[in-house]
Each structure stands twice: as C-alpha cells, then as structure tokens.
C-alpha cells in the first residue's frame, strides 16, 4: 500500500540547520499517530488528511499531487474542490486539512477573478475533523486580518451513495479498458505506484504553497495581503544570532567594520560600527526560531499588509551598532555597559553584582 503524502528530508527544518529544540509539529498534529520519530509514515494508519502538510512550515511533508492541484487552480475557469466525503464534481483534495495560511490566501486571491467553491462532507462525522479544524483556524487568521477579501464559498454536500453507484459503473468500464493494455503500460503504472518513495528526497528552498502564492499575487501588483513579518524593537543588541540561526536564509545581516587602522593595533578586538538586518519575506516560513533565540526579546512577528513587490523583495528591518564593554572593549550581547568579567571584577562598577 502506497501513501500519497511523502517526506522530503532535505526540506525539513531539522535537517537544514542544527537547533536546540527539534521540530515535532508534524508528529504532534497527526490524529492517527502515523508519523514516527524518524518522520516515516505508516501507510496503514495514514488517512492522507494533510494535517502534517498544513503545520509543516517548510514542505517537509507534501502530497505528491500538489503540482496537479496548482495546475488545476491556474487553468480552471471555475475552481471547485471537493473532499472524498463530498459529492464529486471538481478537483478532489484529501481534506481541507491540507490548506495552511498560504493556501487559503492563494484561494482568496483566485476568488478575485473566478468563483471558488469548496464542497465537503459532514466534517463533524469525519475521522479527519481535527485536521480540518487546524486548517479552518488558519483561514480565520487570514480573515481576521483581511476582512474585505474576496469570498470563498464552502458548501456541505455529503455523498449519499448515488455517486458510488456511478463510480462502480465507471470502474467496470475502466477494467475492460485495462485488460487491453500491454505489459509495457502495466509496468509504467507500477512505477507510478512507487513514485511517492522515489520522490521523497526532493529539496527546494521555498515551499510550493508559498511559490503558488507569489505567482498569484504577481497578477495583482497593487493588492496587499496580510503576512506575518518579523519586527525588531529597540531592545535589539545587534548580536546577529537571529540571522545565523535562520534555517531558510530569510534573515541576513550585513556588517560594517571600523576602518581605523589604529583600532587593529590596539589590544581591543575589531569593532563593528554598523549592522543591518535584511528580511526576505517570501523565504520566511515563520518557524519562530529567531524569536526563540533572541536573548533580549527584541523580535516578534507582526501582521503587515504586503504587496508582491515587498513579498519578494529585501526589506531593511533594523540598523544599529553592536555593544562593547566600556572597560575592556570586548563585545557584549546584553543591554549593559560592562561584560560579565568586568562587572564581577569591579565591585564599584554599575554592572556589578554580589553573590
């Protein structure tokens, strides 16, 4: 039995850059406990609800048909998506659970030029309801920050069995056609069954859902979408650790060093006189690692209304100068005047403390 959802190890944040806390969002969200600690999927347990896709920030888990979905969204005159529990009639998706914030934003943008309808069964009676609830929460976040967006229609039309009769007739006809296939065609179909395992090592820097969002937004240069962007407060000590820890390379730092040759001849370390933090929003997957690692608590995510130009561009979010100890000249990474060594050796210093 094959599984339509595959694990891309190269995309997983845990594989991109070492971090103190291992990301377990996919494991914790799975309602069927189908994902092991090594990120292997138990095909017997997996229902392909897509919850792991929705919470994974970097496409560690991906539905192998996601490319076909994006093709359908681009080519269809009217977008109509239905889950397996609903009456068929459009493009079948595993579950609403596969849509994250970027997915919902893309659908809303598509709704500006053509009708978008999602048909579901009775979610409350479905085993994948927890995945659906996670996705709906993402939609609510987008809606709350973008209340005047185009409408996406959601209809509840469960399959009452009539569609199953029609499918049975179609299945009989399909078997008749299949009997005429030669051995080469059958071999090709067998290879397609193995594709989920063969494609599990794909790696790309920007998640496909974000790529789709960028492409759709490009059609509307003046439209602004709500996007969680990194903000820096005056508490920043300009240490640059946040840029070093970013697994996506979305946050970069540029440094300007003191050109004074006398500074290098002194016993003090070379000084950085200016540091800039540059954010590339389209690369940011909101993993929150930069916020967690900031000792001065100067970083946070704030929803901003961004155009396509800002989303794909490079944004200067902070500029400042690192701090150096006023006594020994060594660089310090806290909002203080003395380093730890000087503050403990000089009881009269402002930064001193006593045991």
C-alpha positions as CSV (number, residue, x, y, z in Angstrom):
1,X,0.0,0.0,0.0
2,X,1.4,3.4,-1.0
3,X,0.9,6.7,0.6
4,X,0.2,9.9,-1.3
5,X,2.0,12.0,1.2
6,X,5.8,11.9,1.2
7,X,8.5,13.2,3.5
8,X,11.2,15.5,2.0
9,X,14.1,15.2,4.4
10,X,16.0,18.0,2.7
11,X,13.2,20.4,3.3
12,X,12.7,19.5,6.9
13,X,13.9,22.3,9.2
14,X,15.6,19.7,11.5
15,X,17.9,18.8,8.6
16,X,18.6,22.3,7.3
17,X,20.3,23.8,10.4
18,X,21.0,22.4,13.9
19,X,18.8,23.8,16.6
20,X,18.4,23.1,20.3
21,X,14.7,22.0,20.1
22,X,13.7,19.5,17.4
23,X,10.6,20.4,15.5
24,X,7.8,17.9,16.1
25,X,4.8,19.7,14.7
26,X,4.0,17.0,12.1
27,X,4.3,14.2,14.7
28,X,2.2,16.0,17.3
29,X,-0.6,17.1,14.9
30,X,-1.2,13.7,13.3
31,X,-4.6,12.4,14.5
32,X,-3.7,8.8,13.7
33,X,-0.1,8.7,15.1
34,X,1.0,7.6,11.7
35,X,4.4,9.5,11.8
36,X,7.3,8.0,13.6
37,X,10.1,10.0,15.4
38,X,12.2,9.4,12.3
39,X,9.5,11.0,10.1
40,X,8.5,7.7,8.5
41,X,4.8,7.4,7.5
42,X,2.9,4.3,8.4
43,X,0.7,3.9,5.2
44,X,-1.7,1.6,7.1
45,X,-2.5,4.3,9.6
46,X,-2.3,7.4,7.4
47,X,-5.6,8.8,6.0
48,X,-3.8,11.4,3.9
49,X,-5.7,14.2,5.7
50,X,-2.9,16.7,5.1
51,X,-2.6,17.9,8.7
52,X,1.2,17.4,8.6
53,X,1.4,19.4,5.4
54,X,-0.6,22.3,6.9
55,X,1.6,22.6,10.0
56,X,5.0,21.9,8.4
57,X,6.5,25.3,7.6
58,X,8.9,24.2,5.0
59,X,7.3,21.3,2.9
60,X,8.8,18.5,4.9
61,X,5.6,16.6,4.1
62,X,4.0,17.1,0.7
63,X,1.1,15.5,-1.2
64,X,2.6,14.1,-4.4
65,X,-0.5,15.5,-6.3
66,X,0.1,19.1,-5.1
67,X,1.5,20.0,-8.5
68,X,-1.7,18.8,-10.3
69,X,-3.7,20.9,-7.8
70,X,-1.8,24.0,-8.7
71,X,-2.2,23.3,-12.4
72,X,-6.0,23.0,-11.8
73,X,-6.1,26.3,-9.9
74,X,-4.4,28.1,-12.8
75,X,-6.3,26.5,-15.7
76,X,-9.9,26.1,-14.4
77,X,-12.4,28.7,-15.3
78,X,-14.2,27.9,-12.1
79,X,-12.4,26.4,-9.1
80,X,-14.4,23.6,-7.4
81,X,-12.7,21.5,-4.8
82,X,-14.3,18.5,-3.0
83,X,-13.1,16.2,-0.3
84,X,-13.6,12.4,-0.6
85,X,-16.7,12.5,1.7
86,X,-18.5,15.0,-0.6
87,X,-20.3,14.7,-3.9
88,X,-17.7,14.7,-6.6
89,X,-17.7,17.4,-9.3
90,X,-14.4,19.2,-9.2
91,X,-10.8,18.5,-8.2
92,X,-10.7,16.1,-5.3
93,X,-8.5,17.0,-2.4
94,X,-7.6,14.7,0.5
95,X,-9.1,17.1,3.1
96,X,-9.4,20.8,4.0
97,X,-6.6,20.0,6.4
98,X,-4.0,20.3,3.6
99,X,-4.5,24.1,3.4
100,X,-2.3,26.3,5.5
101,X,-2.3,30.1,5.7
102,X,-0.6,30.5,2.3
103,X,-3.0,28.0,0.7
104,X,-6.1,30.0,1.9
105,X,-4.5,33.3,0.9
106,X,-3.9,31.9,-2.6
107,X,-7.6,30.7,-2.9
108,X,-8.8,34.1,-1.8
109,X,-6.7,35.8,-4.5
110,X,-8.0,33.4,-7.1
111,X,-11.6,34.3,-6.0
112,X,-10.9,37.8,-7.3
113,X,-11.1,36.6,-10.9
114,X,-13.2,33.4,-10.8
115,X,-15.6,31.6,-8.5
116,X,-14.0,29.4,-5.8
117,X,-16.1,26.7,-4.1
118,X,-15.1,24.0,-1.7
119,X,-17.5,21.2,-1.2
120,X,-17.2,19.0,1.9
121,X,-19.0,16.2,3.7
122,X,-20.1,16.4,7.3
123,X,-16.8,17.3,8.9
124,X,-18.0,16.6,12.4
125,X,-18.6,13.0,11.5
126,X,-15.3,12.6,9.7
127,X,-12.2,11.0,11.3
128,X,-10.1,13.8,9.8
129,X,-12.1,16.5,11.6
130,X,-9.0,17.6,13.7
131,X,-7.0,18.2,10.5
132,X,-10.0,20.2,9.1
133,X,-10.2,22.2,12.4
134,X,-6.5,23.2,12.1
135,X,-7.0,24.4,8.6
136,X,-10.1,26.4,9.4
137,X,-8.2,28.1,12.2
138,X,-5.6,29.2,9.6
139,X,-8.4,30.6,7.5
140,X,-9.9,32.5,10.4
141,X,-6.5,34.2,11.0
142,X,-6.4,35.3,7.4
143,X,-10.0,36.5,7.5
144,X,-9.5,38.4,10.7
145,X,-6.6,40.5,9.3
146,X,-8.2,40.8,5.8
147,X,-12.0,41.2,6.4
148,X,-12.7,42.7,2.9
149,X,-11.2,39.8,0.9
150,X,-13.0,38.1,-2.0
151,X,-15.4,35.3,-1.0
152,X,-14.5,31.6,-0.9
153,X,-17.7,29.6,-0.8
154,X,-17.8,26.4,1.4
155,X,-20.7,24.1,0.9
156,X,-21.6,20.9,2.8
157,X,-22.9,18.2,0.3
158,X,-22.1,14.7,1.7
159,X,-22.1,11.8,-0.8
160,X,-25.3,9.9,-0.2
161,X,-24.3,6.8,-2.1
162,X,-25.6,7.8,-5.6
163,X,-22.2,8.8,-6.6
164,X,-20.8,5.4,-5.5
165,X,-23.2,3.6,-7.9
166,X,-21.9,5.8,-10.8
167,X,-18.4,5.2,-9.8
168,X,-19.0,1.4,-9.8
169,X,-20.2,1.6,-13.4
170,X,-17.2,3.6,-14.3
171,X,-14.9,1.1,-12.6
172,X,-16.3,-1.8,-14.6
173,X,-15.7,0.2,-17.8
174,X,-12.2,1.0,-16.7
175,X,-11.3,-2.7,-16.0
176,X,-12.4,-3.5,-19.6
177,X,-10.0,-0.9,-21.0
178,X,-7.2,-2.0,-18.6
179,X,-7.4,-5.6,-20.0
180,X,-6.3,-4.3,-23.3
181,X,-3.1,-2.7,-22.0
182,X,0.1,-4.3,-22.9
183,X,2.8,-5.3,-20.5
184,X,4.8,-2.1,-21.0
185,X,1.9,0.1,-20.0
186,X,1.3,-2.0,-16.9
187,X,5.0,-1.6,-16.0
188,X,4.7,2.1,-16.2
189,X,1.7,2.1,-13.9
190,X,3.7,0.0,-11.4
191,X,6.5,2.6,-11.5
192,X,3.9,5.3,-10.8
193,X,2.9,3.4,-7.6
194,X,6.5,3.6,-6.4
195,X,6.8,7.3,-7.2
196,X,6.0,8.5,-3.6
197,X,9.1,6.7,-2.4
198,X,11.2,7.8,-5.3
199,X,10.4,11.5,-4.9
200,X,10.8,11.6,-1.2
201,X,14.2,13.3,-1.4
202,X,13.2,16.4,-3.3
203,X,14.7,19.7,-1.9
204,X,13.8,23.3,-2.7
205,X,14.3,26.5,-0.7
206,X,10.8,28.0,-0.9
207,X,7.7,25.8,-0.1
208,X,5.5,25.2,-3.1
209,X,2.5,26.7,-1.4
210,X,4.5,30.0,-1.0
211,X,5.6,29.8,-4.6
212,X,2.0,29.5,-5.7
213,X,1.0,32.5,-3.5
214,X,3.8,34.6,-5.0
215,X,2.7,33.7,-8.6
216,X,-0.9,34.5,-8.0
217,X,-0.1,37.8,-6.1
218,X,2.0,38.9,-9.1
219,X,-1.2,39.2,-11.1
220,X,-2.3,42.0,-8.8
221,X,0.6,44.4,-8.2
222,X,-1.5,46.8,-6.1
223,X,-3.2,44.2,-3.9
224,X,-2.0,43.9,-0.3
225,X,-2.2,40.6,1.6
226,X,-1.8,40.0,5.3
227,X,1.5,38.5,6.0
228,X,3.3,37.8,9.4
229,X,6.5,39.8,9.1
230,X,9.4,40.0,11.6
231,X,9.6,43.2,13.6
232,X,12.6,44.4,15.7
233,X,12.3,46.7,18.7
234,X,14.8,49.0,20.4
235,X,15.8,46.2,22.7
236,X,17.9,44.7,20.0
237,X,21.6,44.4,20.9
238,X,22.7,43.8,17.3
239,X,24.3,40.4,18.1
240,X,23.2,38.9,14.7
241,X,22.4,35.5,16.2
242,X,18.9,35.5,14.7
243,X,20.3,35.7,11.2
244,X,22.8,32.9,11.9
245,X,20.1,30.6,13.2
246,X,17.6,31.1,10.3
247,X,17.3,27.8,8.5
248,X,15.7,29.4,5.4
249,X,18.2,32.2,4.9
250,X,15.3,34.6,5.1
251,X,17.1,36.8,7.6
252,X,20.5,38.2,6.7
253,X,23.0,40.5,8.3
254,X,25.5,42.9,6.8
255,X,28.3,44.4,8.9
256,X,30.4,47.5,8.5
257,X,33.8,47.3,10.3
258,X,35.8,50.2,11.8
259,X,38.3,51.3,9.1
260,X,40.6,53.0,11.6
261,X,44.0,51.2,11.3
262,X,44.8,52.2,14.9
263,X,41.9,50.1,16.2
264,X,43.5,47.0,14.9
265,X,46.9,47.8,16.6
266,X,45.2,48.2,19.9
267,X,44.5,45.3,22.3
268,X,40.8,45.7,21.7
269,X,39.0,43.4,19.2
270,X,38.0,44.8,15.8
271,X,34.8,46.8,16.1
272,X,31.7,46.6,14.0
273,X,30.4,50.1,13.7
274,X,27.1,49.2,12.0
275,X,25.0,46.1,11.4
276,X,21.9,45.8,9.3
277,X,19.2,43.1,9.3
278,X,17.6,42.3,6.0
279,X,14.4,40.2,5.7
280,X,13.3,38.4,2.6
281,X,9.6,37.7,3.4
282,X,9.0,35.1,0.7
283,X,11.7,32.8,2.3
284,X,10.4,33.2,5.8
285,X,8.3,30.2,6.9
286,X,7.5,31.6,10.4
287,X,9.3,28.7,12.3
288,X,9.8,31.2,15.2
289,X,13.4,30.2,15.8
290,X,14.7,33.7,15.6
291,X,12.2,34.9,18.2
292,X,13.0,32.0,20.5
293,X,16.8,32.5,20.3
294,X,16.7,36.3,20.9
295,X,18.0,36.8,24.4
296,X,16.8,40.4,24.6
297,X,13.3,39.5,23.4
298,X,13.5,42.1,20.7
299,X,11.9,40.1,17.9
300,X,8.3,39.3,17.2
301,X,6.0,38.6,14.3
302,X,3.5,41.3,13.3
303,X,0.9,41.0,10.5
304,X,1.7,43.5,7.8
305,X,-0.2,44.2,4.5
306,X,2.4,43.4,1.8
307,X,2.3,43.8,-2.0
308,X,4.0,41.4,-4.4
309,X,7.0,43.8,-4.6
310,X,7.5,43.7,-0.8
311,X,6.9,40.0,-0.5
312,X,9.6,39.0,-3.0
313,X,12.0,41.9,-2.1
314,X,14.6,42.5,0.5
315,X,13.4,44.7,3.4
316,X,15.6,46.5,5.9
317,X,14.1,45.8,9.3
318,X,16.8,47.1,11.6
319,X,20.1,49.0,11.7
320,X,22.3,49.6,14.7
321,X,25.7,49.2,16.3
322,X,26.8,46.3,18.5
323,X,27.7,47.0,22.1
324,X,31.2,46.8,23.6
325,X,32.3,46.7,27.2
326,X,33.3,50.2,28.3
327,X,36.2,48.9,30.4
328,X,37.9,46.1,28.3
329,X,36.4,46.8,24.9
330,X,35.2,43.3,24.3
331,X,31.8,42.8,22.6
332,X,28.8,42.2,24.8
333,X,25.4,40.7,23.9
334,X,23.2,42.2,26.6
335,X,21.9,45.7,27.2
336,X,24.6,46.6,29.7
337,X,27.8,48.7,29.9
338,X,30.2,46.1,31.2
339,X,30.9,42.5,30.2
340,X,30.4,39.7,32.8
341,X,34.1,39.6,33.6
342,X,34.5,43.3,34.2
343,X,31.3,43.6,36.2
344,X,32.4,40.9,38.6
345,X,36.0,42.2,39.0
346,X,34.9,45.8,39.6
347,X,32.6,45.9,42.6
348,X,32.2,49.7,42.1
349,X,31.0,49.3,38.5
350,X,27.5,50.0,37.5
351,X,27.0,46.4,36.2
352,X,28.4,44.7,39.3
353,X,26.6,42.1,41.3
354,X,27.2,40.2,44.5
355,X,26.8,36.5,45.5
